[in-house]
Amino acid sequence: MNFNSKQLHPVSLNHHILFWLLYFFLNFFRWGSYFNGVKESPYMYSFITNLLGFPIHMVLCYLTIYILLPKLAFKKKYISFIFLILSAIFIMVFVKFNLTYYLVSTNVWPEGPLHVSEMTVDYTIEMMFGELYVITFTTAIKTTLDFLKEHQRVANLEKTQLKTELLFLKTQISPHFFFNTLNNIYSLAIQQSKNTPKIILKLSELMRYLLYETKNKKQSLEKEILCIQNYLELERIRHNNGLEVNMSISGDLEEKKIAPILLLTFIENAFKHGANKNIGKVKIDLDFTIKNNFLYFTISNPMPKITAHTDLFDRSSGIGLENVKKRLALGYNKKDYKLVIVNNNDLFVVKLKIKVS
């Protein structure tokens, strides 16, 4: 069962009054046709007896719903619950009998098979079943409303947790990148390099995008690729001549949308475990191809050379990719994406097919 985002209205006093009024008039018209052989009009008799009986119904219902069920039944004290509810029903039937006998008519059961002027076993059992029916009916309504409220509360909690987790995952681009870039800016500034303003501008554009343009569930693919280009430019400056990045884009980018920073995580992972852990010239290839409302994204980077820190790499290299897998599972249907990761001895390749319409 699915619920929309609109919240269920709480049950107010007006709802209770409306329910009992509707129930009262339903019983009034229903039983009016049964009361034959009474001195008064059948409907007048029905009105008066229901007027006496409904306070009893209400007491029993509220006693059961708000006291006996939460205090006993929900705490698995079933014997005490059954004993007390049957005792309460019996007492209320006794009260109803006397009210009817002394205030309305000595024939307290005109709809019954015989004239009843005393509290017989048949009358008591019949009336107790009637009260039990009313209690069951109102309890079913209350239980249904409580179920719907709880279901909505859990759904809202899951939605909040989902948003929180997505927000957390979106902000997990490595802070080391920013620290390293700032250190490079510091070095360039000391050298009075002409690249200093350029790298500051690129970093500013990237940070502005990450802070202000990634709040929506989906982002323009064009903006996402522009963010990636800024990232790549910063990495080129940071690695100087030791890095070769080949990037190709084909297909129509217009009006295509994707989860923000999703692709950037793959690219950051390629630099973190490719360029940063290899000595010498490093080549990273990226391809963006849009076909039939799907983006086919491929990135490859060389595997790091085997060093004494290989174990550390093995433990940490999967964090960014696990991040992406979670975001894909949380933000997309399974039919809308396919992720393939190939880990060869010399090359690490990620292939992602994802819906961008």
Order of alpha helices (4+ residues) and beta strands (2+ residues): alpha-alpha-alpha-alpha-alpha-alpha-beta-alpha-beta-beta-alpha-beta-beta-alpha-alpha-beta-beta
